[in-house]
Every structure is written in C-alpha cells, then in structure tokens.
Amino acid sequence: MWIIPSAREQLGAEGLVMAVVVGGAALGWVALAGVLPKSKKPRWTILGVLAITFGIMLIGRRLFRWKHPYYPY
C-alpha cells in the first residue's frame, strides 16, 4: 500500500499490472513465432525466451511470497 490508499484499489492495481505482464508475455511469444523462421540459431532463441519467461515467473513468485509470508509455494 505504498502508492494506492485503499486495499481494494491496490488489488485492482496489482491485477492491472499482472494483466499487462501476462499480455506482454503473450505478445512476446507471438513475436517470437514471427522472428523464429528468420533466425540463424532458433534453438538459442527459444532457450533465451524460455529463460526470460522463467525468470519473470520466479520474480513474481518471490514478490508474492514477500507480500504473503504464509504463501505455501
């Protein structure tokens, strides 16, 4: 609750941020489908994108655990 004054507004802001992140990831995968046939090293491109996606998922998980210390995962 650093920027948003009420808890309900903060939940809405968090939902909006997650929607932008998930939508951006989906657009990134669509762009990858367009770039991949032209790539000289398609395996490395796919591995790089998977590594970035996995890293973003780990960051989100760690932030969620920081916000909710009793998060079971």
PQR file of N, CA, C, O and H, with PARSE charges and radii, in Angstrom:
ATOM      1  N   MET A   1       0.829  -1.179   0.000 -0.4000 1.5000
ATOM      2  CA  MET A   1       0.000   0.000   0.000 -0.0000 2.0000
ATOM      3  C   MET A   1       0.874   1.243   0.000  0.5500 1.7000
ATOM      4  O   MET A   1       0.641   2.176   0.769 -0.5500 1.4000
ATOM      5  N   TRP A   2       1.873   1.252  -0.858 -0.4000 1.5000
ATOM      6  CA  TRP A   2       2.767   2.388  -0.904 -0.0000 2.0000
ATOM      7  C   TRP A   2       2.165   3.545  -1.676  0.5500 1.7000
ATOM      8  O   TRP A   2       2.274   4.697  -1.255 -0.5500 1.4000
ATOM      9  H   TRP A   2       2.063   0.494  -1.483  0.4000 1.0000
ATOM     10  N   ILE A   3       1.530   3.251  -2.802 -0.4000 1.5000
ATOM     11  CA  ILE A   3       1.025   4.306  -3.667 -0.0000 2.0000
ATOM     12  C   ILE A   3      -0.487   4.408  -3.590  0.5500 1.7000
ATOM     13  O   ILE A   3      -1.038   5.508  -3.577 -0.5500 1.4000
ATOM     14  H   ILE A   3       1.441   2.315  -3.144  0.4000 1.0000
ATOM     15  N   ILE A   4      -1.159   3.267  -3.539 -0.4000 1.5000
ATOM     16  CA  ILE A   4      -2.619   3.212  -3.570 -0.0000 2.0000
ATOM     17  C   ILE A   4      -3.140   3.309  -2.139  0.5500 1.7000
ATOM     18  O   ILE A   4      -2.696   2.557  -1.271 -0.5500 1.4000
ATOM     19  H   ILE A   4      -0.711   2.373  -3.550  0.4000 1.0000
ATOM     20  N   PRO A   5      -4.081   4.230  -1.879 -0.5600 1.5000
ATOM     21  CA  PRO A   5      -4.510   4.460  -0.496  0.2800 2.0000
ATOM     22  C   PRO A   5      -5.366   3.354   0.121  0.5500 1.7000
ATOM     23  O   PRO A   5      -5.258   3.118   1.324 -0.5500 1.4000
ATOM     24  N   SER A   6      -6.211   2.668  -0.651 -0.4000 1.5000
ATOM     25  CA  SER A   6      -7.077   1.657  -0.033 -0.0000 2.0000
ATOM     26  C   SER A   6      -6.719   0.264  -0.545  0.5500 1.7000
ATOM     27  O   SER A   6      -6.131   0.105  -1.615 -0.5500 1.4000
ATOM     28  H   SER A   6      -6.298   2.860  -1.628  0.4000 1.0000
ATOM     29  N   ALA A   7      -7.089  -0.736   0.247 -0.4000 1.5000
ATOM     30  CA  ALA A   7      -6.740  -2.122  -0.087 -0.0000 2.0000
ATOM     31  C   ALA A   7      -7.434  -2.582  -1.363  0.5500 1.7000
ATOM     32  O   ALA A   7      -6.835  -3.306  -2.158 -0.5500 1.4000
ATOM     33  H   ALA A   7      -7.567  -0.608   1.116  0.4000 1.0000
ATOM     34  N   ARG A   8      -8.681  -2.177  -1.576 -0.4000 1.5000
ATOM     35  CA  ARG A   8      -9.398  -2.604  -2.772 -0.0000 2.0000
ATOM     36  C   ARG A   8      -8.773  -2.001  -4.037  0.5500 1.7000
ATOM     37  O   ARG A   8      -8.677  -2.671  -5.066 -0.5500 1.4000
ATOM     38  H   ARG A   8      -9.168  -1.588  -0.930  0.4000 1.0000
ATOM     39  N   GLU A   9      -8.361  -0.768  -3.955 -0.4000 1.5000
ATOM     40  CA  GLU A   9      -7.705  -0.141  -5.102 -0.0000 2.0000
ATOM     41  C   GLU A   9      -6.353  -0.788  -5.376  0.5500 1.7000
ATOM     42  O   GLU A   9      -5.939  -0.909  -6.529 -0.5500 1.4000
ATOM     43  H   GLU A   9      -8.439  -0.224  -3.119  0.4000 1.0000
ATOM     44  N   GLN A  10      -5.664  -1.206  -4.312 -0.4000 1.5000
ATOM     45  CA  GLN A  10      -4.378  -1.861  -4.508 -0.0000 2.0000
ATOM     46  C   GLN A  10      -4.564  -3.202  -5.223  0.5500 1.7000
ATOM     47  O   GLN A  10      -3.768  -3.545  -6.097 -0.5500 1.4000
ATOM     48  H   GLN A  10      -6.000  -1.108  -3.375  0.4000 1.0000
ATOM     49  N   LEU A  11      -5.582  -3.951  -4.872 -0.4000 1.5000
ATOM     50  CA  LEU A  11      -5.848  -5.216  -5.554 -0.0000 2.0000
ATOM     51  C   LEU A  11      -6.144  -4.979  -7.035  0.5500 1.7000
ATOM     52  O   LEU A  11      -5.700  -5.747  -7.889 -0.5500 1.4000
ATOM     53  H   LEU A  11      -6.228  -3.672  -4.162  0.4000 1.0000
ATOM     54  N   GLY A  12      -6.882  -3.930  -7.335 -0.4000 1.5000
ATOM     55  CA  GLY A  12      -7.145  -3.586  -8.731 -0.0000 2.0000
ATOM     56  C   GLY A  12      -5.876  -3.209  -9.471  0.5500 1.7000
ATOM     57  O   GLY A  12      -5.689  -3.592 -10.626 -0.5500 1.4000
ATOM     58  H   GLY A  12      -7.242  -3.306  -6.641  0.4000 1.0000
ATOM     59  N   ALA A  13      -4.999  -2.456  -8.809 -0.4000 1.5000
ATOM     60  CA  ALA A  13      -3.729  -2.059  -9.432 -0.0000 2.0000
ATOM     61  C   ALA A  13      -2.832  -3.272  -9.656  0.5500 1.7000
ATOM     62  O   ALA A  13      -2.181  -3.376 -10.696 -0.5500 1.4000
ATOM     63  H   ALA A  13      -5.151  -2.144  -7.871  0.4000 1.0000
ATOM     64  N   GLU A  14      -2.792  -4.192  -8.685 -0.4000 1.5000
ATOM     65  CA  GLU A  14      -1.991  -5.407  -8.857 -0.0000 2.0000
ATOM     66  C   GLU A  14      -2.533  -6.260 -10.000  0.5500 1.7000
ATOM     67  O   GLU A  14      -1.764  -6.831 -10.773 -0.5500 1.4000
ATOM     68  H   GLU A  14      -3.321  -4.107  -7.841  0.4000 1.0000
ATOM     69  N   GLY A  15      -3.856  -6.346 -10.104 -0.4000 1.5000
ATOM     70  CA  GLY A  15      -4.460  -7.085 -11.209 -0.0000 2.0000
ATOM     71  C   GLY A  15      -4.123  -6.459 -12.553  0.5500 1.7000
ATOM     72  O   GLY A  15      -3.867  -7.168 -13.526 -0.5500 1.4000
ATOM     73  H   GLY A  15      -4.481  -5.883  -9.475  0.4000 1.0000
ATOM     74  N   LEU A  16      -4.122  -5.146 -12.607 -0.4000 1.5000
ATOM     75  CA  LEU A  16      -3.780  -4.452 -13.845 -0.0000 2.0000
ATOM     76  C   LEU A  16      -2.318  -4.700 -14.230  0.5500 1.7000
ATOM     77  O   LEU A  16      -2.013  -4.939 -15.398 -0.5500 1.4000
ATOM     78  H   LEU A  16      -4.330  -4.570 -11.817  0.4000 1.0000
ATOM     79  N   VAL A  17      -1.424  -4.641 -13.251 -0.4000 1.5000
ATOM     80  CA  VAL A  17      -0.010  -4.895 -13.522 -0.0000 2.0000
ATOM     81  C   VAL A  17       0.190  -6.324 -14.017  0.5500 1.7000
ATOM     82  O   VAL A  17       0.928  -6.543 -14.977 -0.5500 1.4000
ATOM     83  H   VAL A  17      -1.671  -4.446 -12.302  0.4000 1.0000
ATOM     84  N   MET A  18      -0.447  -7.288 -13.385 -0.4000 1.5000
ATOM     85  CA  MET A  18      -0.300  -8.679 -13.812 -0.0000 2.0000
ATOM     86  C   MET A  18      -0.898  -8.896 -15.194  0.5500 1.7000
ATOM     87  O   MET A  18      -0.358  -9.674 -15.981 -0.5500 1.4000
ATOM     88  H   MET A  18      -1.047  -7.110 -12.605  0.4000 1.0000
ATOM     89  N   ALA A  19      -1.998  -8.225 -15.505 -0.4000 1.5000
ATOM     90  CA  ALA A  19      -2.588  -8.344 -16.838 -0.0000 2.0000
ATOM     91  C   ALA A  19      -1.640  -7.800 -17.901  0.5500 1.7000
ATOM     92  O   ALA A  19      -1.527  -8.372 -18.986 -0.5500 1.4000
ATOM     93  H   ALA A  19      -2.437  -7.593 -14.866  0.4000 1.0000
ATOM     94  N   VAL A  20      -0.963  -6.707 -17.597 -0.4000 1.5000
ATOM     95  CA  VAL A  20      -0.002  -6.142 -18.543 -0.0000 2.0000
ATOM     96  C   VAL A  20       1.186  -7.083 -18.716  0.5500 1.7000
ATOM     97  O   VAL A  20       1.672  -7.266 -19.833 -0.5500 1.4000
ATOM     98  H   VAL A  20      -1.055  -6.242 -16.716  0.4000 1.0000
ATOM     99  N   VAL A  21       1.658  -7.680 -17.623 -0.4000 1.5000
ATOM    100  CA  VAL A  21       2.791  -8.604 -17.708 -0.0000 2.0000
ATOM    101  C   VAL A  21       2.420  -9.839 -18.529  0.5500 1.7000
ATOM    102  O   VAL A  21       3.172 -10.248 -19.413 -0.5500 1.4000
ATOM    103  H   VAL A  21       1.263  -7.531 -16.716  0.4000 1.0000
ATOM    104  N   VAL A  22       1.267 -10.427 -18.239 -0.4000 1.5000
ATOM    105  CA  VAL A  22       0.842 -11.628 -18.965 -0.0000 2.0000
ATOM    106  C   VAL A  22       0.560 -11.295 -20.431  0.5500 1.7000
ATOM    107  O   VAL A  22       0.933 -12.060 -21.320 -0.5500 1.4000
ATOM    108  H   VAL A  22       0.655 -10.094 -17.521  0.4000 1.0000
ATOM    109  N   GLY A  23      -0.087 -10.176 -20.685 -0.4000 1.5000
ATOM    110  CA  GLY A  23      -0.339  -9.766 -22.071 -0.0000 2.0000
ATOM    111  C   GLY A  23       0.946  -9.480 -22.822  0.5500 1.7000
ATOM    112  O   GLY A  23       1.068  -9.826 -23.997 -0.5500 1.4000
ATOM    113  H   GLY A  23      -0.390  -9.555 -19.963  0.4000 1.0000
ATOM    114  N   GLY A  24       1.899  -8.856 -22.161 -0.4000 1.5000
ATOM    115  CA  GLY A  24       3.193  -8.597 -22.788 -0.0000 2.0000
ATOM    116  C   GLY A  24       3.937  -9.887 -23.094  0.5500 1.7000
ATOM    117  O   GLY A  24       4.582 -10.006 -24.136 -0.5500 1.4000
ATOM    118  H   GLY A  24       1.799  -8.575 -21.206  0.4000 1.0000
ATOM    119  N   ALA A  25       3.848 -10.850 -22.189 -0.4000 1.5000
ATOM    120  CA  ALA A  25       4.487 -12.142 -22.441 -0.0000 2.0000
ATOM    121  C   ALA A  25       3.841 -12.841 -23.631  0.5500 1.7000
ATOM    122  O   ALA A  25       4.533 -13.425 -24.464 -0.5500 1.4000
ATOM    123  H   ALA A  25       3.324 -10.754 -21.343  0.4000 1.0000
ATOM    124  N   ALA A  26       2.523 -12.780 -23.709 -0.4000 1.5000
ATOM    125  CA  ALA A  26       1.829 -13.411 -24.841 -0.0000 2.0000
ATOM    126  C   ALA A  26       2.219 -12.739 -26.161  0.5500 1.7000
ATOM    127  O   ALA A  26       2.444 -13.422 -27.160 -0.5500 1.4000
ATOM    128  H   ALA A  26       1.961 -12.305 -23.032  0.4000 1.0000
ATOM    129  N   LEU A  27       2.298 -11.426 -26.167 -0.4000 1.5000
ATOM    130  CA  LEU A  27       2.725 -10.726 -27.380 -0.0000 2.0000
ATOM    131  C   LEU A  27       4.180 -11.057 -27.724  0.5500 1.7000
ATOM    132  O   LEU A  27       4.539 -11.136 -28.899 -0.5500 1.4000
ATOM    133  H   LEU A  27       2.115 -10.871 -25.356  0.4000 1.0000
ATOM    134  N   GLY A  28       5.001 -11.247 -26.714 -0.4000 1.5000
ATOM    135  CA  GLY A  28       6.391 -11.637 -26.952 -0.0000 2.0000
ATOM    136  C   GLY A  28       6.492 -13.000 -27.607  0.5500 1.7000
ATOM    137  O   GLY A  28       7.315 -13.206 -28.499 -0.5500 1.4000
ATOM    138  H   GLY A  28       4.710 -11.183 -25.760  0.4000 1.0000
ATOM    139  N   TRP A  29       5.657 -13.933 -27.169 -0.4000 1.5000
ATOM    140  CA  TRP A  29       5.664 -15.270 -27.785 -0.0000 2.0000
ATOM    141  C   TRP A  29       5.136 -15.219 -29.214  0.5500 1.7000
ATOM    142  O   TRP A  29       5.618 -15.956 -30.074 -0.5500 1.4000
ATOM    143  H   TRP A  29       4.988 -13.766 -26.444  0.4000 1.0000
ATOM    144  N   VAL A  30       4.151 -14.358 -29.480 -0.4000 1.5000
ATOM    145  CA  VAL A  30       3.653 -14.201 -30.847 -0.0000 2.0000
ATOM    146  C   VAL A  30       4.742 -13.599 -31.727  0.5500 1.7000
ATOM    147  O   VAL A  30       4.930 -14.021 -32.868 -0.5500 1.4000
ATOM    148  H   VAL A  30       3.760 -13.759 -28.781  0.4000 1.0000
ATOM    149  N   ALA A  31       5.460 -12.606 -31.191 -0.4000 1.5000
ATOM    150  CA  ALA A  31       6.565 -12.011 -31.949 -0.0000 2.0000
ATOM    151  C   ALA A  31       7.664 -13.035 -32.192  0.5500 1.7000
ATOM    152  O   ALA A  31       8.302 -13.027 -33.244 -0.5500 1.4000
ATOM    153  H   ALA A  31       5.307 -12.262 -30.264  0.4000 1.0000
ATOM    154  N   LEU A  32       7.884 -13.910 -31.229 -0.4000 1.5000
ATOM    155  CA  LEU A  32       8.884 -14.958 -31.401 -0.0000 2.0000
ATOM    156  C   LEU A  32       8.518 -15.871 -32.564  0.5500 1.7000
ATOM    157  O   LEU A  32       9.393 -16.288 -33.322 -0.5500 1.4000
ATOM    158  H   LEU A  32       7.366 -13.917 -30.374  0.4000 1.0000
ATOM    159  N   ALA A  33       7.246 -16.182 -32.711 -0.4000 1.5000
ATOM    160  CA  ALA A  33       6.805 -17.023 -33.828 -0.0000 2.0000
ATOM    161  C   ALA A  33       7.095 -16.349 -35.162  0.5500 1.7000
ATOM    162  O   ALA A  33       7.343 -17.037 -36.152 -0.5500 1.4000
ATOM    163  H   ALA A  33       6.535 -15.843 -32.096  0.4000 1.0000
ATOM    164  N   GLY A  34       7.071 -15.029 -35.213 -0.4000 1.5000
ATOM    165  CA  GLY A  34       7.389 -14.315 -36.443 -0.0000 2.0000
ATOM    166  C   GLY A  34       8.882 -14.210 -36.708  0.5500 1.7000
ATOM    167  O   GLY A  34       9.306 -14.190 -37.863 -0.5500 1.4000
ATOM    168  H   GLY A  34       6.870 -14.469 -34.409  0.4000 1.0000
ATOM    169  N   VAL A  35       9.682 -14.144 -35.648 -0.4000 1.5000
ATOM    170  CA  VAL A  35      11.124 -13.973 -35.788 -0.0000 2.0000
ATOM    171  C   VAL A  35      11.832 -15.315 -35.964  0.5500 1.7000
ATOM    172  O   VAL A  35      12.867 -15.391 -36.626 -0.5500 1.4000
ATOM    173  H   VAL A  35       9.337 -14.161 -34.709  0.4000 1.0000
ATOM    174  N   LEU A  36      11.285 -16.356 -35.383 -0.4000 1.5000
ATOM    175  CA  LEU A  36      11.963 -17.649 -35.347 -0.0000 2.0000
ATOM    176  C   LEU A  36      12.327 -18.212 -36.720  0.5500 1.7000
ATOM    177  O   LEU A  36      13.443 -18.707 -36.876 -0.5500 1.4000
ATOM    178  H   LEU A  36      10.444 -16.294 -34.845  0.4000 1.0000
ATOM    179  N   PRO A  37      11.447 -18.165 -37.727 -0.5600 1.5000
ATOM    180  CA  PRO A  37      11.846 -18.717 -39.024  0.2800 2.0000
ATOM    181  C   PRO A  37      13.030 -17.991 -39.669  0.5500 1.7000
ATOM    182  O   PRO A  37      13.745 -18.583 -40.478 -0.5500 1.4000
ATOM    183  N   LYS A  38      13.245 -16.735 -39.328 -0.4000 1.5000
ATOM    184  CA  LYS A  38      14.342 -15.954 -39.901 -0.0000 2.0000
ATOM    185  C   LYS A  38      15.628 -16.060 -39.078  0.5500 1.7000
ATOM    186  O   LYS A  38      16.686 -15.598 -39.505 -0.5500 1.4000
ATOM    187  H   LYS A  38      12.664 -16.254 -38.670  0.4000 1.0000
ATOM    188  N   SER A  39      15.527 -16.669 -37.901 -0.4000 1.5000
ATOM    189  CA  SER A  39      16.674 -16.732 -37.002 -0.0000 2.0000
ATOM    190  C   SER A  39      17.707 -17.745 -37.494  0.5500 1.7000
ATOM    191  O   SER A  39      17.367 -18.799 -38.031 -0.5500 1.4000
ATOM    192  H   SER A  39      14.668 -17.044 -37.554  0.4000 1.0000
ATOM    193  N   LYS A  40      18.980 -17.394 -37.293 -0.4000 1.5000
ATOM    194  CA  LYS A  40      20.064 -18.295 -37.684 -0.0000 2.0000
ATOM    195  C   LYS A  40      20.299 -19.368 -36.623  0.5500 1.7000
ATOM    196  O   LYS A  40      20.811 -20.444 -36.930 -0.5500 1.4000
ATOM    197  H   LYS A  40      19.256 -16.537 -36.856  0.4000 1.0000
ATOM    198  N   LYS A  41      19.927 -19.077 -35.380 -0.4000 1.5000
ATOM    199  CA  LYS A  41      20.089 -20.024 -34.281 -0.0000 2.0000
ATOM    200  C   LYS A  41      18.760 -20.163 -33.538  0.5500 1.7000
ATOM    201  O   LYS A  41      18.605 -19.584 -32.463 -0.5500 1.4000
ATOM    202  H   LYS A  41      19.511 -18.203 -35.131  0.4000 1.0000
ATOM    203  N   PRO A  42      17.790 -20.921 -34.083 -0.5600 1.5000
ATOM    204  CA  PRO A  42      16.463 -20.976 -33.460  0.2800 2.0000
ATOM    205  C   PRO A  42      16.456 -21.628 -32.078  0.5500 1.7000
ATOM    206  O   PRO A  42      15.665 -21.235 -31.220 -0.5500 1.4000
ATOM    207  N   ARG A  43      17.323 -22.616 -31.848 -0.4000 1.5000
ATOM    208  CA  ARG A  43      17.334 -23.254 -30.523 -0.0000 2.0000
ATOM    209  C   ARG A  43      17.743 -22.273 -29.439  0.5500 1.7000
ATOM    210  O   ARG A  43      17.142 -22.238 -28.365 -0.5500 1.4000
ATOM    211  H   ARG A  43      17.965 -22.935 -32.545  0.4000 1.0000
ATOM    212  N   TRP A  44      18.776 -21.468 -29.725 -0.4000 1.5000
ATOM    213  CA  TRP A  44      19.232 -20.499 -28.735 -0.0000 2.0000
ATOM    214  C   TRP A  44      18.194 -19.403 -28.516  0.5500 1.7000
ATOM    215  O   TRP A  44      18.051 -18.886 -27.408 -0.5500 1.4000
ATOM    216  H   TRP A  44      19.264 -21.497 -30.597  0.4000 1.0000
ATOM    217  N   THR A  45      17.481 -19.057 -29.565 -0.4000 1.5000
ATOM    218  CA  THR A  45      16.422 -18.052 -29.426 -0.0000 2.0000
ATOM    219  C   THR A  45      15.322 -18.566 -28.508  0.5500 1.7000
ATOM    220  O   THR A  45      14.872 -17.859 -27.606 -0.5500 1.4000
ATOM    221  H   THR A  45      17.597 -19.477 -30.465  0.4000 1.0000
ATOM    222  N   ILE A  46      14.894 -19.804 -28.747 -0.4000 1.5000
ATOM    223  CA  ILE A  46      13.834 -20.391 -27.909 -0.0000 2.0000
ATOM    224  C   ILE A  46      14.314 -20.524 -26.468  0.5500 1.7000
ATOM    225  O   ILE A  46      13.580 -20.189 -25.539 -0.5500 1.4000
ATOM    226  H   ILE A  46      15.260 -20.378 -29.480  0.4000 1.0000
ATOM    227  N   LEU A  47      15.537 -21.009 -26.272 -0.4000 1.5000
ATOM    228  CA  LEU A  47      16.059 -21.151 -24.911 -0.0000 2.0000
ATOM    229  C   LEU A  47      16.172 -19.798 -24.205  0.5500 1.7000
ATOM    230  O   LEU A  47      15.894 -19.695 -23.010 -0.5500 1.4000
ATOM    231  H   LEU A  47      16.134 -21.281 -27.027  0.4000 1.0000
ATOM    232  N   GLY A  48      16.574 -18.773 -24.935 -0.4000 1.5000
ATOM    233  CA  GLY A  48      16.660 -17.446 -24.343 -0.0000 2.0000
ATOM    234  C   GLY A  48      15.302 -16.918 -23.909  0.5500 1.7000
ATOM    235  O   GLY A  48      15.158 -16.355 -22.824 -0.5500 1.4000
ATOM    236  H   GLY A  48      16.799 -18.857 -25.905  0.4000 1.0000
ATOM    237  N   VAL A  49      14.310 -17.104 -24.768 -0.4000 1.5000
ATOM    238  CA  VAL A  49      12.961 -16.636 -24.423 -0.0000 2.0000
ATOM    239  C   VAL A  49      12.405 -17.435 -23.247  0.5500 1.7000
ATOM    240  O   VAL A  49      11.767 -16.868 -22.360 -0.5500 1.4000
ATOM    241  H   VAL A  49      14.427 -17.560 -25.650  0.4000 1.0000
ATOM    242  N   LEU A  50      12.639 -18.740 -23.234 -0.4000 1.5000
ATOM    243  CA  LEU A  50      12.193 -19.550 -22.097 -0.0000 2.0000
ATOM    244  C   LEU A  50      12.887 -19.131 -20.805  0.5500 1.7000
ATOM    245  O   LEU A  50      12.257 -19.100 -19.748 -0.5500 1.4000
ATOM    246  H   LEU A  50      13.157 -19.201 -23.955  0.4000 1.0000
ATOM    247  N   ALA A  51      14.173 -18.810 -20.877 -0.4000 1.5000
ATOM    248  CA  ALA A  51      14.902 -18.367 -19.688 -0.0000 2.0000
ATOM    249  C   ALA A  51      14.343 -17.045 -19.165  0.5500 1.7000
ATOM    250  O   ALA A  51      14.197 -16.867 -17.955 -0.5500 1.4000
ATOM    251  H   ALA A  51      14.685 -18.835 -21.736  0.4000 1.0000
ATOM    252  N   ILE A  52      14.036 -16.131 -20.060 -0.4000 1.5000
ATOM    253  CA  ILE A  52      13.463 -14.845 -19.644 -0.0000 2.0000
ATOM    254  C   ILE A  52      12.087 -15.054 -19.026  0.5500 1.7000
ATOM    255  O   ILE A  52      11.773 -14.467 -17.990 -0.5500 1.4000
ATOM    256  H   ILE A  52      14.155 -16.275 -21.042  0.4000 1.0000
ATOM    257  N   THR A  53      11.265 -15.890 -19.659 -0.4000 1.5000
ATOM    258  CA  THR A  53       9.927 -16.167 -19.124 -0.0000 2.0000
ATOM    259  C   THR A  53      10.022 -16.808 -17.744  0.5500 1.7000
ATOM    260  O   THR A  53       9.303 -16.414 -16.826 -0.5500 1.4000
ATOM    261  H   THR A  53      11.520 -16.366 -20.501  0.4000 1.0000
ATOM    262  N   PHE A  54      10.901 -17.791 -17.595 -0.4000 1.5000
ATOM    263  CA  PHE A  54      11.070 -18.464 -16.312 -0.0000 2.0000
ATOM    264  C   PHE A  54      11.567 -17.487 -15.250  0.5500 1.7000
ATOM    265  O   PHE A  54      11.116 -17.536 -14.106 -0.5500 1.4000
ATOM    266  H   PHE A  54      11.485 -18.111 -18.341  0.4000 1.0000
ATOM    267  N   GLY A  55      12.485 -16.608 -15.614 -0.4000 1.5000
ATOM    268  CA  GLY A  55      12.980 -15.615 -14.671 -0.0000 2.0000
ATOM    269  C   GLY A  55      11.893 -14.668 -14.195  0.5500 1.7000
ATOM    270  O   GLY A  55      11.829 -14.341 -13.010 -0.5500 1.4000
ATOM    271  H   GLY A  55      12.852 -16.568 -16.544  0.4000 1.0000
ATOM    272  N   ILE A  56      11.036 -14.225 -15.108 -0.4000 1.5000
ATOM    273  CA  ILE A  56       9.935 -13.344 -14.722 -0.0000 2.0000
ATOM    274  C   ILE A  56       8.962 -14.068 -13.793  0.5500 1.7000
ATOM    275  O   ILE A  56       8.443 -13.476 -12.847 -0.5500 1.4000
ATOM    276  H   ILE A  56      11.087 -14.491 -16.071  0.4000 1.0000
ATOM    277  N   MET A  57       8.716 -15.358 -14.068 -0.4000 1.5000
ATOM    278  CA  MET A  57       7.840 -16.137 -13.193 -0.0000 2.0000
ATOM    279  C   MET A  57       8.444 -16.271 -11.799  0.5500 1.7000
ATOM    280  O   MET A  57       7.725 -16.171 -10.804 -0.5500 1.4000
ATOM    281  H   MET A  57       9.138 -15.839 -14.836  0.4000 1.0000
ATOM    282  N   LEU A  58       9.755 -16.495 -11.712 -0.4000 1.5000
ATOM    283  CA  LEU A  58      10.402 -16.606 -10.401 -0.0000 2.0000
ATOM    284  C   LEU A  58      10.355 -15.290  -9.634  0.5500 1.7000
ATOM    285  O   LEU A  58      10.143 -15.283  -8.421 -0.5500 1.4000
ATOM    286  H   LEU A  58      10.339 -16.575 -12.520  0.4000 1.0000
ATOM    287  N   ILE A  59      10.551 -14.185 -10.331 -0.4000 1.5000
ATOM    288  CA  ILE A  59      10.472 -12.876  -9.677 -0.0000 2.0000
ATOM    289  C   ILE A  59       9.065 -12.645  -9.134  0.5500 1.7000
ATOM    290  O   ILE A  59       8.904 -12.191  -8.001 -0.5500 1.4000
ATOM    291  H   ILE A  59      10.724 -14.191 -11.316  0.4000 1.0000
ATOM    292  N   GLY A  60       8.042 -12.956  -9.939 -0.4000 1.5000
ATOM    293  CA  GLY A  60       6.663 -12.801  -9.477 -0.0000 2.0000
ATOM    294  C   GLY A  60       6.359 -13.668  -8.275  0.5500 1.7000
ATOM    295  O   GLY A  60       5.683 -13.235  -7.341 -0.5500 1.4000
ATOM    296  H   GLY A  60       8.172 -13.325 -10.859  0.4000 1.0000
ATOM    297  N   ARG A  61       6.862 -14.902  -8.298 -0.4000 1.5000
ATOM    298  CA  ARG A  61       6.656 -15.801  -7.164 -0.0000 2.0000
ATOM    299  C   ARG A  61       7.320 -15.274  -5.900  0.5500 1.7000
ATOM    300  O   ARG A  61       6.746 -15.324  -4.812 -0.5500 1.4000
ATOM    301  H   ARG A  61       7.411 -15.253  -9.057  0.4000 1.0000
ATOM    302  N   ARG A  62       8.534 -14.769  -6.061 -0.4000 1.5000
ATOM    303  CA  ARG A  62       9.257 -14.251  -4.894 -0.0000 2.0000
ATOM    304  C   ARG A  62       8.567 -12.996  -4.327  0.5500 1.7000
ATOM    305  O   ARG A  62       8.489 -12.818  -3.112 -0.5500 1.4000
ATOM    306  H   ARG A  62       9.001 -14.729  -6.945  0.4000 1.0000
ATOM    307  N   LEU A  63       8.070 -12.134  -5.222 -0.4000 1.5000
ATOM    308  CA  LEU A  63       7.350 -10.943  -4.746 -0.0000 2.0000
ATOM    309  C   LEU A  63       6.060 -11.340  -4.045  0.5500 1.7000
ATOM    310  O   LEU A  63       5.696 -10.739  -3.034 -0.5500 1.4000
ATOM    311  H   LEU A  63       8.133 -12.278  -6.210  0.4000 1.0000
ATOM    312  N   PHE A  64       5.365 -12.341  -4.568 -0.4000 1.5000
ATOM    313  CA  PHE A  64       4.125 -12.785  -3.927 -0.0000 2.0000
ATOM    314  C   PHE A  64       4.429 -13.390  -2.558  0.5500 1.7000
ATOM    315  O   PHE A  64       3.675 -13.179  -1.608 -0.5500 1.4000
ATOM    316  H   PHE A  64       5.661 -12.829  -5.390  0.4000 1.0000
ATOM    317  N   ARG A  65       5.518 -14.132  -2.449 -0.4000 1.5000
ATOM    318  CA  ARG A  65       5.901 -14.712  -1.162 -0.0000 2.0000
ATOM    319  C   ARG A  65       6.289 -13.614  -0.174  0.5500 1.7000
ATOM    320  O   ARG A  65       6.017 -13.722   1.021 -0.5500 1.4000
ATOM    321  H   ARG A  65       6.131 -14.303  -3.221  0.4000 1.0000
ATOM    322  N   TRP A  66       6.931 -12.546  -0.684 -0.4000 1.5000
ATOM    323  CA  TRP A  66       7.310 -11.443   0.188 -0.0000 2.0000
ATOM    324  C   TRP A  66       6.075 -10.729   0.712  0.5500 1.7000
ATOM    325  O   TRP A  66       6.038 -10.309   1.868 -0.5500 1.4000
ATOM    326  H   TRP A  66       7.151 -12.458  -1.656  0.4000 1.0000
ATOM    327  N   LYS A  67       5.064 -10.592  -0.141 -0.4000 1.5000
ATOM    328  CA  LYS A  67       3.842  -9.901   0.276 -0.0000 2.0000
ATOM    329  C   LYS A  67       3.003 -10.770   1.211  0.5500 1.7000
ATOM    330  O   LYS A  67       2.403 -10.271   2.163 -0.5500 1.4000
ATOM    331  H   LYS A  67       5.094 -10.933  -1.081  0.4000 1.0000
ATOM    332  N   HIS A  68       2.966 -12.068   0.934 -0.4000 1.5000
ATOM    333  CA  HIS A  68       2.191 -13.018   1.749 -0.0000 2.0000
ATOM    334  C   HIS A  68       3.159 -14.043   2.308  0.5500 1.7000
ATOM    335  O   HIS A  68       3.434 -15.039   1.638 -0.5500 1.4000
ATOM    336  H   HIS A  68       3.454 -12.474   0.161  0.4000 1.0000
ATOM    337  N   PRO A  69       3.691 -13.839   3.516 -0.5600 1.5000
ATOM    338  CA  PRO A  69       4.726 -14.733   4.030  0.2800 2.0000
ATOM    339  C   PRO A  69       4.257 -16.174   4.245  0.5500 1.7000
ATOM    340  O   PRO A  69       5.089 -17.079   4.303 -0.5500 1.4000
ATOM    341  N   TYR A  70       2.964 -16.408   4.363 -0.4000 1.5000
ATOM    342  CA  TYR A  70       2.468 -17.771   4.576 -0.0000 2.0000
ATOM    343  C   TYR A  70       2.055 -18.429   3.277  0.5500 1.7000
ATOM    344  O   TYR A  70       1.334 -19.427   3.295 -0.5500 1.4000
ATOM    345  H   TYR A  70       2.288 -15.673   4.315  0.4000 1.0000
ATOM    346  N   TYR A  71       2.495 -17.896   2.155 -0.4000 1.5000
ATOM    347  CA  TYR A  71       2.220 -18.482   0.851 -0.0000 2.0000
ATOM    348  C   TYR A  71       2.904 -19.848   0.783  0.5500 1.7000
ATOM    349  O   TYR A  71       4.113 -19.933   0.997 -0.5500 1.4000
ATOM    350  H   TYR A  71       3.081 -17.086   2.140  0.4000 1.0000
ATOM    351  N   PRO A  72       2.154 -20.927   0.489 -0.5600 1.5000
ATOM    352  CA  PRO A  72       2.728 -22.278   0.624  0.2800 2.0000
ATOM    353  C   PRO A  72       3.725 -22.682  -0.446  0.5500 1.7000
ATOM    354  O   PRO A  72       4.405 -23.694  -0.274 -0.5500 1.4000
ATOM    355  N   TYR A  73       3.849 -21.950  -1.536 -0.4000 1.5000
ATOM    356  CA  TYR A  73       4.720 -22.428  -2.608 -0.0000 2.0000
ATOM    357  C   TYR A  73       6.040 -21.727  -2.582  0.5500 1.7000
ATOM    358  O   TYR A  73       6.903 -22.004  -3.416 -0.5500 1.4000
ATOM    359  H   TYR A  73       3.297 -21.128  -1.676  0.4000 1.0000
TER
END
